[in-house]
Structure formats: structure tokens, C-alpha cells
Amino acid sequence: MSAFVKLEHVSKAFDVSPPWLNRVLERKPRVFLHAVSDVSFEIRRGETLALVGESGCGKSTVARLIVGLYKATSGRITIDGQDMRSADDTSEAARALRRRVQMIFQDPYASLNPRWRVADIIAEPIRTHRLITDRAAIERRVAELLGCVKLTAKDGEKYPHQFSGGQRQRISIARALASNPEFLICDEPTSALDVSVQAQVLNLMRDLQREMGLTYLFISHNLQVVHHVSDRIGVMYLGRLVEIGDKRQVFGAPEHPYTRMLLDAIPDLKMTGKARTPVAGEVPNPLDPPPGCAFNPRCPRVFEPCTRERPELLPAHGREVACHAVTRMARAG
């Protein structure tokens, strides 16, 4: 099956330099933060790819690059073969491309306009993309979308502050669905919710995916949530993909030492007696990453090449891994 979403060597650097006058007086160079570095992956139509990793690893930056909130410093992003850079112009083709990609944000308290009624919030994409122009038809469509997320048409008359966190996230989902998208980017959509509410929202998203044939990119640091919703998993560390593969492979037999470290930190809910090991070490300063593999200061398998050569993402044991030790073992046998 061909890729529906494709990232090819995508990078994003932010200029975090001091003001020009400070640089001149103090004779300091410009400083760039490399939030995403040379990231490549594919998502097939109808599947869910989850990106996981510690805070600050670049997951949300990848999401914003795909949806067009950030512009990539280098690399190429395509949706169904169409380059997302073409979505910047005002042509009808660009409008259609933007309509196919929507995003659900992390915080349902901040992503909804508190001065608008819910019906207007959900109707905004419909009006913006001119999908429906008749007012009565828009009202019917809004009521239909509210029903899709298990709310009622009367809820459209209320304001966001009158809803709980889980209900606000349902409203965010309804707004995302209003433009009839094919691809949804979900940036930690349940992290601000209670555990019981998380399960309801996740189950709703899975039901909607089956009913509408949606494709998801799911951003999260919660591996238990990821295990519940994903088909494939990509693990990021300091702006780079270090492992990507099928969910059963990554959870059942992790290859990269960082992936193993993340999985060992999950509480043992099945009571098997396996000890929980907290994640060791600190994430290096992204403005001054270590040479070679960025994970080498924390890695239990570090050896000489790790401190001088950055590993490439290469096939190994049925998935792709960026690790010198894993690559050496794969070549050996």
C-alpha cells in the first residue's frame, strides 16, 4: 500500500539568537535550536502512527510542520502525493489540500474561543472552506457533528466554559471533522483529561476512524495510551527518530536502548512482578547536543563509534533503528 502521508528528511531550526545589538556588542554568533533533524517516515491510509518520547523531543514540532503551522527549514512533506508547500497559496487546489488535514490540540481549555458559542466554533471550518452556504444546512451539519461526538444539538447553544474537559475535547474533535478531513493530527489530545475521560475520548476517536476511514498521527508521551490506539510507533529523541516499527514489535522486543528505557518505566499493571525502572539521566541541552549519537551520555550500550558518528535510521529486525550497537548485531547475524 502506498504512503498517504510522507515526510522526507524534514528538519526545523528556530533562531534563538540574542538581539542583533547584543550580538554585535558581545561578539556572539547567531544561535539555532534544531528542534527536528532529518526526520523521515510514512503513514498509510487508514492507519495510526504514534510518535512518542520525552518532553522537548520534537513530537509537537513535527505535528505543526505537517499541518503547516511551521515551515520546514529543509525536507519535503506530501499528503497523498501533494506537496504541503503548495498549500500556502490561495488557489482552489491549495484550499482543498488544507481541508484534508486537520489538527486536534492538546489543551481543550485553550484551543476553543471562549467568546463563541459551540455551534459557531464547529461551523467556522464549514464557512471558511465554503463547504455549505445555506444557514439552515450549516445548522443541520453542526447538529450532525455534535451527534458524532456524543453531544446534542442543544449543546451548540452553549459556551465552552459550560462543559467539562472531556466534553470540550469532543467539541474540538467535532470542529476538526467539520471540513471532512482525511488526515487528523492529534497532539496529546487526552493529556489534560482525567484517566476515565481519556478512555472515553480515545474510544470515540477509534470509532470515528473506523466509520470515516480516517488516518491519524497521534502524538503522546503516554505509552499505555499509544499501545491502545496505534498501529505503528515512532520513537523520537532530541529531534530525531531513533526507532520506528509495528506496535507489537516495538512493545514486544524494543531494539533501541532509549525505547527499552521508556518501556521499563511503565508501571506493571499486570502484576507480573517485573520491576519498574525510572528513566535514567537527563536530556542533553538541545542547543549543545553531544557529538555522535545524542543518546550516548545515557546509553548502557555505548561504545566507541557512538561518541563520534551519528547513527542513521536503518532496517534491523523488522523495523528501522538508529543505533550503532543494533546495526552491528544485525550485520553480525
N, C-alpha and C positions, 0 to 999 in steps of 0.2 A: 504494500500500500504506500503511495507517495505521501510525502510530508505536506500537511496543511499549513503549519507554521514552521518557519525555518530561520534560524539565526546562524550567520556565517562570520566568524571571527569578529564579533561585536565587542567594542571597547568604549568606555566612557570615562573621561578625565574631567575633573572640576578644578577650575583655577581658584586656589585658596590663598593666593599671594597677599601680602600686606599691601596697603595703598601705594600708589606709584611714588609719592613723595617720600614715604618711609623707605622704600626700596632704594631710592637714589641716595638719600642721606646716610642710610646704614649700609649701603652697598650689598644688598641682599638680592639673590636671584628670584625669579618667579617660582612659585611652588604649586605643583599639581597633585591632586588626590586622584589616584587611579581606582575608581570605585568598581569598575568592571573591566576585566582584561581578557581579551581574546576568547570570548565565550561562544561556543557553537553547540547547537542541539536542534532536534526536530520534534514536532508534535504531530502525530497522525490524527486525522479527522475522527472525532468521537471519543478520543481518549483523554485521560487526565494525567498530566505531568506535574509532579510536585517538586518544587525547589526548597531545600532545607539547608540549615546552617545557623550558626550563632548570629546574634545581632551585629549588624555592620558588615556582613559578608558580601553584600551586593544584591541580595534577592529582590528587594523592592526597587532598586535601580533598574534591574533587568525588566521588571514589570512595566515601569514607567517608560523605558526605552521602546518596548514593543507597542504600547498604546499611543506613543507619540508625545507624551508629556515632556520627555527629554529627547534631545537629538544626539545620536551616537557620534562619538568622536571618529570612529572608524568602523568598518564592517557593514554588513547588509542584513536587513530583516525583511522577509517576504511572508505574505499571507495569501495562501492559495496561488502562489506564483507572482503576486503583485508586490512590487517594492513599496514598503511603507513610506519611503521618502516622497513618493508621488501623492501621498495623502495631504501634503502641505498646500497644494494649490486649490483653486476654487471650482474646478471642473466637476461635472456630474459624476465622473468615474471616481474622483477622489472622495466626494461625498459618500458614494456607495461603499467605498472601502472603509472609511471611518465608521460607517454604520454597522459594519460586520464585526467590529471589535469593540467591546465594552469592558469596563472595569468595576469591580466591587471593592470598595476601600475598607481599610482596617477598622476605622472608628465610626460607627453609625451615629455617634453623637455630634461629630464634626462634619460629616460628609453630606448632611441634609440641611437645606436652608431653613432656619427656624422661623422665618417670616412668611413662608409659603405654606399653603395647605398641601396635604399629601397628594391630592388629585393633581394639583399644578406641578408638583415635583415630578410625578410619574409622566405627566403629559408633555413635559418640556422636550424630551428627545423626539417625541412624535411631531411636535410643532417645528422643532429645529430642522429636522430632516424632511419636513413636509410629507410625512407618510400618510396623514389623514388631514383634511382641511375642514370638514364639516364638524361643527361643535358637538352636536349630539353623538356623532360617530366616535369622536375622541372620548367623550364621557363613557360610552359603552366599552371602548377598548381599555380605558383605565380601570373600570369595574372588572373587566375580564382579567387584567393583570393582577389586580388585588386578590381575586379569587385563586389565581395560580399560586400565590404565596400564602394561601390560607388566611387571608384577611377579607373583610367585607366591603361592599361598595360604600357603605356609610362611613367607613374609616377614612375615605378620601376627603371628607369634610373637616377632618381634624388637623391639628398641627403636630409636628414631630415630638414636641415636649410631652404630649399626651400619651406617648407609647413607651413601652419598656425597651431595653436594649435589643432583645431578640426581635421584637416587632419592628424596630427601626431598621435592623439589618434586612428583614423581609421587604421593607419598603425600598431599601437600596437595591435589592435583587430585582424587584418589580421594575424599578427605573432602568436598570441595566437591560432588562428584557424588552423594554418598550420599543427599541429600534429594530427588533427582530434580528439580534446578532447571531453569529455562528460560533464566535470565539469569546469566552469570558476569562478575564484575568482577575483572579481572586487574591487580593493582597491581605493575608492573615484575616479573613472575614469573620473568624469566630474568637479571636484572641481577647476581645474586650467583653466577652459574654460569659455568663456562668456556665459551668460544665453541663448541666442538664439542658440548658438552652442551646449550647453548642451542638449537641446531638440532634436536636430538632432542626436546626438550620442546615447542618450537614446532610441529614436525610432528605430534606427538601431539595437541596442542590443536586443530590444524586437522582432523585425522582425527575426533576426538571431536565437533567442531562439525558435520561432515557427517553423522556417524552418528546423532547425537542431536538435531539441529536447534537447537543452542544459539545464543544471542545473546551477543556479547561486547562489553564495554567494556574496551579494552586501554590501560593507562597505561604510557608509556615515554618516555625521553629519547633512546633509540637509534633513529634514523630508518631505519637499514637493517633492523632488526627490524620496525619499523612497516610498512615497504614490503612485507615478506614476508607479514604476517598480516592487514592491514587492508583494508577496502572503502572507508571514508571516513576522513578525518583532520580533527581539530580542533586548532588551534594556540593555546596559551594563553600569555599574558604578563602577569605581575603580577596574577593573579586574574581576568583577562578573556579571553574568546575573541576572537582577532584575525582568524582565518580558519578556515573550515570548508568542506569540499567533497570531491568524489570524489578518491580516491587519485591517479589518473592526472592530474587537473587540478592538484592541489596540488604534486605532484612534478615534473610536466612544465612547468607555467607558473605558478609561485608569484606571487601578487599582492602580499601584504603584505611590506614591506621586512624585517620580522623573520623571516618564513618563508624569504625568499631568503637571509638571513644564516645561518640554521640549515642550509639545504641546501648552501650554498657551503662550509661547514665539514666536510662529509662527505669522507673520503678517496676519491680517484679509483681505485676498484678495477678499472675497465675500461681503465685506462691510455690515456685519450683525450688526455692532455696538459693537461687543464684544471687550473689552479692551485687549490690548496686555500687558502681564506681563513679564518683563525681568526675566531671570533665576537668582534666589537669591543665595547669598552665594558663597563660593569658594570651589573648590575641595580640600579635605584634602591632606596632604603630603603623597604620596604613600609609603614612607619609614617608616612612623609612622602613620598608619591609626588608626582611633578611635576604641575603643572596641565595640563589638556588631555589630550592623548594621552600615556599613561605611557611610550611608547617614544620620544618626541620627542628626549630628550638623546642617543640613539644612532642616530637615523634619518638616512640620507643624503638623504631626500626631504622633510625638514621644511620647512614654510612657515608663514606667519602664523597660520592657524586652529589649527594643531597645538598651539600653546602655550597656547591659551585654551579650546578646545572639545573635549570628549571625543567621539571618533567613535563612531557607532552601527554595529552589525553589519548591513550592508545588502547586498542582492543585487548582484553585479558579476561579469560574465564567467562565468556558470555556477556560481558559488559565492557564499558570503557573506563579506564582508571588512569589517573596522572600520579604515578608513584614509581620511583626508580626500583624499589625493592620488589614490588609486584611485577613490574615488567621483567626484571631479571629472573624471577621464579618462573614466569610464563615462558620465557625463552629457553630456560633450562629443562622444562619438561611439561 
